[in-house]
Amino acid sequence: MKSLFSRINAVYLPVTQLEHSIKWYEDVLGFELEHVWENDRERGAFFKIYRGDAQLGLVQSMVTNNEFKSSKYINASLGTAAFNLYCVDAKYTYEQLKEKGAHLTTFREEEPTHCFVVIDPDDNYLGVVQEVNLAENVYYGIYEEIYPRLREMELFDGVAAKFLPVHDIEAAIDWYTNFFQMGLIDHWKLGADLKLESKSGWLGLVSLEDSEPIRYTNSNDLTPFVGIESPALDEAYQWLKEKGVKVTQISDQAPKHFDLEDLTGNVIRVTEA
């Protein structure tokens, strides 16, 4: 069977004031605005993070402030945010963001990573990670084309790990490997890491029985967290629908896409390559 899914191309965050958030992500984090979109369902903006493959999408929330739900830790005890931004020198990035007045958590130096979390104006948590001892790292092969560029000392290189909470790790592994044709990189006690064929980062599944899925209410719709690109969107849609996956109608508004829910209820957007 030919590959219906090519890469993880985006992560999304909800914001209450899109224009204000665009300025913050440009001025404080140094992200490059690619374009702003608006259709009859949503407004948002895509950022390119240095030369990373996956974009960051901000989506304007249409709910009232007391109903707004930000993206925080998926595992508070471990300090695991929903996704990580990679950098070459986490301490340097930390100090630069601190000078800009960014809201940061405590800097941690714990093998095999140096890390911290930056919190945006809407209380969304963005993990920041520096891998230590790259040659010994199981994920180095995925990012071997990225790491040589990091010596240029940009604050961030791109979105790397994306994490999803799941209730049944074995069922979730089976679901993602079968329906999204992902390969299993590593299966650890409470989770698993998977990837598509391209070197566009990996998807981490974390077993959390009492956790809520990552889904952002936006008026009457649900805003996705992860975006996956398909070179054959119509075929991918039919394939998933025939397998009983809960999918929305295909939207022809650029980029052409549809949304779906996984076994836990995490919302994923599939876009046309």
C-alpha positions as CSV (number, residue, x, y, z in Angstrom):
1,M,0.0,0.0,0.0
2,K,1.3,3.4,-0.9
3,S,2.1,6.0,1.8
4,L,-1.0,8.2,2.5
5,F,0.7,10.3,5.2
6,S,4.0,12.1,4.6
7,R,4.9,14.1,7.7
8,I,3.8,15.9,10.8
9,N,3.6,19.4,9.5
10,A,2.1,21.5,12.3
11,V,1.1,21.9,16.0
12,Y,-1.7,24.3,17.0
13,L,-2.3,26.4,20.0
14,P,-5.5,28.4,21.0
15,V,-5.2,32.1,21.7
16,T,-7.6,34.7,22.9
17,Q,-6.2,37.7,20.9
18,L,-4.6,36.6,17.6
19,E,-3.0,39.9,16.7
20,H,-1.5,40.4,20.2
21,S,-0.2,36.8,20.2
22,I,1.4,37.2,16.7
23,K,3.4,40.2,18.0
24,W,4.5,38.3,21.1
25,Y,5.6,35.2,19.2
26,E,7.6,37.5,16.8
27,D,9.1,39.8,19.4
28,V,9.8,37.5,22.3
29,L,10.4,34.1,20.6
30,G,11.6,35.4,17.3
31,F,9.3,33.2,15.2
32,E,8.8,34.2,11.5
33,L,5.1,34.8,10.5
34,E,4.4,32.9,7.3
35,H,0.7,33.8,6.8
36,V,-2.6,34.6,8.5
37,W,-5.7,32.7,7.4
38,E,-9.4,33.2,7.9
39,N,-12.4,31.2,6.8
40,D,-16.0,30.7,7.9
41,R,-14.8,28.4,10.7
42,E,-11.7,30.0,12.1
43,R,-8.9,32.6,12.1
44,G,-5.3,31.8,12.6
45,A,-1.7,32.3,11.9
46,F,1.2,30.1,10.9
47,F,4.8,30.6,12.0
48,K,8.0,29.2,10.6
49,I,10.4,28.4,13.4
50,Y,13.9,28.9,11.9
51,R,14.2,26.0,9.5
52,G,12.1,23.4,11.3
53,D,9.8,21.3,9.2
54,A,6.7,21.7,11.4
55,Q,4.9,25.0,11.6
56,L,3.3,26.5,14.7
57,G,-0.3,27.5,14.2
58,L,-2.1,29.9,16.5
59,V,-5.9,29.7,16.3
60,Q,-8.2,32.5,17.5
61,S,-10.6,31.1,20.2
62,M,-14.2,32.0,19.7
63,V,-15.3,31.0,23.2
64,T,-15.7,33.3,26.2
65,N,-12.8,33.9,28.5
66,N,-14.1,31.6,31.3
67,E,-14.5,28.8,28.7
68,F,-11.1,29.2,27.2
69,K,-8.7,26.3,27.7
70,S,-5.0,26.7,27.2
71,S,-2.4,24.0,26.5
72,K,-0.5,23.2,29.7
73,Y,1.3,20.1,30.9
74,I,0.0,16.7,29.7
75,N,1.9,15.3,32.7
76,A,2.4,17.9,35.5
77,S,4.5,15.6,37.7
78,L,7.1,15.1,34.9
79,G,6.8,18.7,33.6
80,T,5.8,17.4,30.1
81,A,4.4,20.0,27.8
82,A,2.4,19.0,24.8
83,F,5.3,19.6,22.5
84,N,9.0,20.6,22.6
85,L,11.0,23.2,20.7
86,Y,14.6,22.2,20.1
87,C,17.7,24.4,20.6
88,V,21.4,24.0,20.6
89,D,22.1,25.7,24.0
90,A,19.1,25.7,26.3
91,K,20.9,27.9,28.9
92,Y,21.6,30.6,26.2
93,T,18.0,30.5,25.0
94,Y,16.8,30.7,28.6
95,E,18.9,33.8,29.4
96,Q,17.9,35.5,26.2
97,L,14.2,34.9,26.9
98,K,14.6,36.0,30.5
99,E,16.1,39.3,29.3
100,K,13.0,39.8,27.2
101,G,10.7,39.3,30.2
102,A,9.3,36.0,29.1
103,H,7.5,33.9,31.8
104,L,9.7,30.8,32.3
105,T,9.8,27.8,34.6
106,T,12.9,26.7,36.5
107,F,15.8,25.7,34.2
108,R,16.6,22.0,34.6
109,E,19.8,20.1,33.8
110,E,18.9,16.5,33.8
111,E,20.5,13.9,31.5
112,P,19.8,13.4,28.6
113,T,18.3,16.9,28.3
114,H,18.6,20.5,29.5
115,C,15.1,22.0,29.5
116,F,12.6,24.5,30.7
117,V,9.1,25.7,29.7
118,V,8.1,29.1,28.3
119,I,4.6,30.3,29.0
120,D,2.8,32.5,26.5
121,P,0.3,35.3,27.3
122,D,-2.6,32.8,27.1
123,D,-1.0,30.4,29.5
124,N,0.0,27.9,26.8
125,Y,3.1,25.9,27.8
126,L,5.9,25.4,25.3
127,G,8.7,22.9,26.2
128,V,12.2,23.9,25.3
129,V,14.8,21.1,25.1
130,Q,18.5,20.7,24.3
131,E,19.6,17.1,23.7
132,V,22.8,16.1,25.4
133,N,25.2,13.5,24.0
134,L,23.6,13.4,20.6
135,A,25.5,10.4,19.3
136,E,24.1,8.2,22.1
137,N,20.5,9.5,21.6
138,V,18.0,7.1,20.0
139,Y,16.4,10.0,18.2
140,Y,19.6,11.4,16.6
141,G,19.0,9.7,13.3
142,I,15.7,11.5,13.0
143,Y,17.3,14.9,13.4
144,E,20.8,14.3,12.0
145,E,20.1,16.8,9.2
146,I,19.0,19.4,11.7
147,Y,21.7,19.3,14.3
148,P,24.6,20.7,12.3
149,R,22.6,23.9,11.7
150,L,22.2,24.5,15.4
151,R,25.7,25.9,15.7
152,E,24.4,29.1,14.2
153,M,22.9,29.9,17.7
154,E,19.3,30.7,16.8
155,L,17.1,30.6,19.9
156,F,15.1,27.7,18.4
157,D,15.5,25.3,15.5
158,G,12.0,24.0,15.2
159,V,9.2,21.9,16.7
160,A,10.5,18.5,17.6
161,A,8.6,16.1,19.9
162,K,4.8,16.3,20.0
163,F,3.1,14.4,22.8
164,L,-0.5,13.0,23.0
165,P,-2.1,11.5,26.1
166,V,-3.7,8.1,25.6
167,H,-5.7,5.9,27.9
168,D,-4.6,2.5,26.5
169,I,-1.0,2.6,25.2
170,E,-1.1,-0.8,23.4
171,A,-4.4,0.1,21.6
172,A,-3.0,3.5,20.7
173,I,0.2,2.1,19.2
174,D,-1.8,-0.3,17.1
175,W,-4.2,2.5,16.0
176,Y,-1.4,4.9,14.9
177,T,0.8,2.3,13.2
178,N,-2.2,0.8,11.3
179,F,-4.2,3.9,10.4
180,F,-1.4,6.5,10.0
181,Q,1.3,4.0,8.8
182,M,3.7,5.2,11.5
183,G,6.8,3.3,12.5
184,L,7.5,2.5,16.2
185,I,10.8,4.0,17.4
186,D,10.7,3.1,21.0
187,H,8.3,1.5,23.5
188,W,8.9,2.4,27.1
189,K,6.9,1.6,30.2
190,L,4.4,4.4,30.1
191,G,4.5,5.4,26.5
192,A,5.8,5.0,22.9
193,D,7.4,7.1,20.2
194,L,6.4,6.8,16.6
195,K,7.4,8.5,13.3
196,L,6.4,8.8,9.7
197,E,8.9,8.0,6.9
198,S,10.1,11.6,6.6
199,K,12.4,13.2,9.1
200,S,9.8,15.6,10.4
201,G,9.9,14.8,14.1
202,W,8.2,12.1,16.1
203,L,5.0,11.7,17.9
204,G,5.1,10.6,21.5
205,L,2.1,8.7,23.1
206,V,2.0,9.0,26.9
207,S,-0.2,6.6,28.9
208,L,-2.2,8.7,31.3
209,E,-5.4,7.0,32.4
210,D,-7.0,10.0,34.0
211,S,-5.9,12.6,31.5
212,E,-8.1,14.6,29.1
213,P,-7.4,14.5,25.4
214,I,-5.9,17.5,23.7
215,R,-8.8,19.2,22.0
216,Y,-9.6,22.9,22.0
217,T,-13.2,24.0,21.8
218,N,-13.7,26.8,19.3
219,S,-17.4,27.9,19.0
220,N,-19.2,24.8,17.8
221,D,-16.0,23.2,16.4
222,L,-12.9,21.5,17.8
223,T,-9.5,23.0,17.0
224,P,-6.8,20.3,16.4
225,F,-3.5,20.0,18.2
226,V,-1.4,18.1,15.6
227,G,-1.3,18.5,11.9
228,I,-0.3,15.6,9.5
229,E,0.3,16.1,5.8
230,S,-1.1,13.8,3.1
231,P,0.1,13.5,-0.5
232,A,-3.3,11.9,-1.3
233,L,-5.9,13.6,0.9
234,D,-9.0,12.1,-0.7
235,E,-7.6,8.6,-0.6
236,A,-6.5,9.1,3.0
237,Y,-10.0,10.3,3.9
238,Q,-11.7,7.3,2.4
239,W,-9.2,5.0,4.0
240,L,-9.8,6.3,7.5
241,K,-13.5,6.6,7.0
242,E,-13.8,3.0,5.9
243,K,-11.8,1.9,8.9
244,G,-14.4,3.6,11.2
245,V,-12.4,6.6,12.2
246,K,-14.5,9.6,13.2
247,V,-13.7,12.3,10.6
248,T,-15.2,15.6,9.6
249,Q,-16.2,16.6,6.1
250,I,-13.3,17.6,3.8
251,S,-13.0,21.4,3.7
252,D,-11.9,22.8,0.4
253,Q,-10.8,26.1,2.0
254,A,-7.0,26.3,1.7
255,P,-5.3,24.3,2.8
256,K,-7.7,21.5,1.9
257,H,-8.1,19.4,5.0
258,F,-10.3,17.4,7.4
259,D,-10.1,16.7,11.1
260,L,-10.4,13.5,13.1
261,E,-10.3,12.1,16.6
262,D,-8.1,9.3,17.8
263,L,-9.1,6.6,20.3
264,T,-8.6,9.0,23.3
265,G,-10.3,11.9,21.6
266,N,-7.2,13.9,20.6
267,V,-8.1,16.0,17.6
268,I,-5.8,15.8,14.5
269,R,-5.9,17.8,11.3
270,V,-4.9,16.1,8.0
271,T,-4.0,18.6,5.3
272,E,-3.2,18.3,1.6
273,A,0.4,18.4,0.7
